[in-house]
Amino acid sequence: MPAVEVVVADQPDLALPEAAAPRARRTGRWVLLSYLLLGVIVLIPLWLSPSGRVLAHNKDDHGFFLTMLAHGERVVFHGDNPLFTDRMNVPDGMNIMANTSVLALSVPFAPVTHFLGVGVAMVLLLTLGLAGTAAAWWWVLARYFVRTQRAAWIGGLWCGFAPAMVSHANGHINFVAQFVVPFIVWQVLRLREPGRVLRGGVILGLLIVLQVFVNEEVLLFTALALLVFAVAYACFSWRETLAVARRFLLGLGVAAGTALALLAYPLWSQFTGAQSYTGQPFEPGLFVTDLLSLGAYARQSLAGNSEVARQLSASPTEENTFWGLPMLIMLVIAGRMLWRSAAARAAMVSGVVLLIMSMGPQLRVGGRYTGVQLPFALIADLPVINLVSVTRFAMVPTTIIGVLLALAADRAGLLPSRRRVAFWVAMALAVVPVLPKPLPVIRAPQTPPFITQRMWEQYVPAGRTLVSVPVPEVTTGRTGMRWFALSGLDYEIPRGYFMVPADPPENRTGSWFAALRPTVVLLQSVGTYGHVPVLTSADRRDAIADLTYWRAAVVVLVPDTPNREALGATITGLLGIPPQQVGGVQMWDVRGLVHPAG
């Protein structure tokens, strides 16, 4: 494994002269404050009303992660199973490990969720995710890779606030919280050092475990990037690689053993436990990186254009490149400055390989597929790879850009004065246009007193569910999911927004929806088209059967939902009982109609 020529950390622990230490500490405080301030600016619209606003570009995932944070609170304060919940998707439950559960974040932040509310926990974690990722990269870069705080600050700024990170800040707590990644990279590189096999391997193994409970996709990306880096470096500098290969591989073995020992049961639960699944509900080539997105700007960048970004990205939360043409030119400059370093060249190779992987099985240019086949087609169906949204591989080259910028900025001090000025002008032209703007939000539907004042407790006994209509699931039932999260998961619900097997046991492909039931299909049609159907006795039998399956106690119509009158009339027709007006909602008490077994 490589010795990184561009690092300066061969000085023991970067020891500072006594007089310089206070100055370094002051610099560190300003660095951290700058990142935190920028994180607050990005999330300030949500900070103004954490529980009353929703991120405009990703209302569904916003609600999902509110639910995951509420689950973490229940793990700590109610003793719930951290790996599985039976409080949603009743009666089948949901495999927490098979979803992006962020347990390493939701459990430590359980006191925040409990005392300040799930909305505050959400915006706080998004803010700290951006700022913390930047700070972690700054710390590792300053300690191990570069000589100057300025160079490390630039690298951290890009790694924490690149367009990909700001894009995922639209609700993806798991992708903005990448502060473990630089320490994983650092510990992997240190395995080449004498005496690090056992200690370094154990530390790396523990970091891997931590990252699994933050985001497994990011861990996969990091592992692939380091694999390509190691192979490329071995090609560029094979003598140095052979000299450290044995202890490096032994250290990796210790890390793998440590991680597997601690993760054996959680991974078994994820891949073979109840409600586990295989594959994604879409083809690998559906969400890929568009070639033209490399030189464009993201929606939330200062120079961004929403229409251009819309044509070149899978969604507002997946703008994983969008570096801008000036940054591409800056990368050429940085590449020339760093070319003599085998480690820098290996990092470039790693970035290019993962970028090509992010383009999927067929090249897409300007929103159109060209028919040009790419190498990813050969591995698209491999286990684990087939669980990944392909465009997210581009987050690796995005991070590598930050490292290369830091290394180039560090080398800039060695340039003649005119070239140094030109370098910093080019750096400013590359970085400033991609600095982020605040994320857009919208006002969330007001939660009725029936939920906020816990009036539901009079009607929903333990073991029974509250069925909101539209039924809770992705897009159409997001309000019901939001109620569930804001309540702290204190009542149980059928269905929901998550990943579960599509129609077990016959079809275990991953799906965003639980297997459809007749009443769900009927109510979805009414909610979409607004027509009250002619109800049959079979429709009524199906409704009672479905409510019995869900162990329903009450059916609650979401206020202000589209086609509310048609939905209310349909529910009344199915149940044969009139609704009650309670706490700002229409509610049908079905305890007299539904008698679940057991």
Stockholm file with secondary structure:
# STOCKHOLM 1.0

chainA/1-598         MPAVEVVVADQPDLALPEAAAPRARRTGRWVLLSYLLLGVIVLIPLWLSPSGRVLAHNKDDHGFFLTMLAHGERVVFHGDNPLFTDRMNVPDGMNIMANTSVLALSVPFAPVTHFLGVGVAMVLLLTLGLAGTAAAWWWVLARYFVRTQRAAWIGGLWCGFAPAMVSHANGHINFVAQFVVPFIVWQVLRLREPGRVLRGGVILGLLIVLQVFVNEEVLLFTALALLVFAVAYACFSWRETLAVARRFLLGLGVAAGTALALLAYPLWSQFTGAQSYTGQPFEPGLFVTDLLSLGAYARQSLAGNSEVARQLSASPTEENTFWGLPMLIMLVIAGRMLWRSAAARAAMVSGVVLLIMSMGPQLRVGGRYTGVQLPFALIADLPVINLVSVTRFAMVPTTIIGVLLALAADRAGLLPSRRRVAFWVAMALAVVPVLPKPLPVIRAPQTPPFITQRMWEQYVPAGRTLVSVPVPEVTTGRTGMRWFALSGLDYEIPRGYFMVPADPPENRTGSWFAALRPTVVLLQSVGTYGHVPVLTSADRRDAIADLTYWRAAVVVLVPDTPNREALGATITGLLGIPPQQVGGVQMWDVRGLVHPAG
#=GR chainA/1-598 SS CCCCTTCCTTSGGGCCCTTHHHHHHHHHHHHHHHHHHHHHHHHHHHHTCTTTEEETTCHHHHHHHHHHHHHHHHHHHHCCCTTEESSSSTTTCEESTTSCCCHHHHTTTHHHHHHHCHHHHHHHHHHHHHHHHHHHHHHHIIIIICSCHHHHHHHHHHHHHSHHHHHHTTTCHHHHCCTTHHHHHHHHHHTTSTTCHHHHHHHHHHHHHHHHTTCHHHHHHHHHHHHHHHHHHHHHCHHHHHHHHHHHHHHHHHHHHHHHHHHHHHHHHHHHSTTCCBSCSSCTTSSCCCGGGGGSBCTTBTTCCHHHHHHHSSSTTCCCCCBCHHHHHHHHHHHHHHTTCHHHHHHHHHHHHHHHHHTCSEEEETTEEEEEECGGGGTTTSTTGGGSCGGGGGHHHHHHHHHHHHHHHHHHTTSCHHHHHHHHHHHHHHHGGGCBCCCCEEECCCCCHHHHTCGGGGTCCTTCEEEEESCSSTTTTHHHHHHHHHTTSCSBCSSCSSCEEEETTTEEEEESSCCCCHHHHHHHHHHHHCCCCCCCHHHHHHHHHHHHHTTEEEEEECTTCTTHHHHHHHHHHHHSSCCEEETTEEEEECTTTCCCCC
#=GC SS_cons         CCCCTTCCTTSGGGCCCTTHHHHHHHHHHHHHHHHHHHHHHHHHHHHTCTTTEEETTCHHHHHHHHHHHHHHHHHHHHCCCTTEESSSSTTTCEESTTSCCCHHHHTTTHHHHHHHCHHHHHHHHHHHHHHHHHHHHHHHIIIIICSCHHHHHHHHHHHHHSHHHHHHTTTCHHHHCCTTHHHHHHHHHHTTSTTCHHHHHHHHHHHHHHHHTTCHHHHHHHHHHHHHHHHHHHHHCHHHHHHHHHHHHHHHHHHHHHHHHHHHHHHHHHHHSTTCCBSCSSCTTSSCCCGGGGGSBCTTBTTCCHHHHHHHSSSTTCCCCCBCHHHHHHHHHHHHHHTTCHHHHHHHHHHHHHHHHHTCSEEEETTEEEEEECGGGGTTTSTTGGGSCGGGGGHHHHHHHHHHHHHHHHHHTTSCHHHHHHHHHHHHHHHGGGCBCCCCEEECCCCCHHHHTCGGGGTCCTTCEEEEESCSSTTTTHHHHHHHHHTTSCSBCSSCSSCEEEETTTEEEEESSCCCCHHHHHHHHHHHHCCCCCCCHHHHHHHHHHHHHTTEEEEEECTTCTTHHHHHHHHHHHHSSCCEEETTEEEEECTTTCCCCC
//
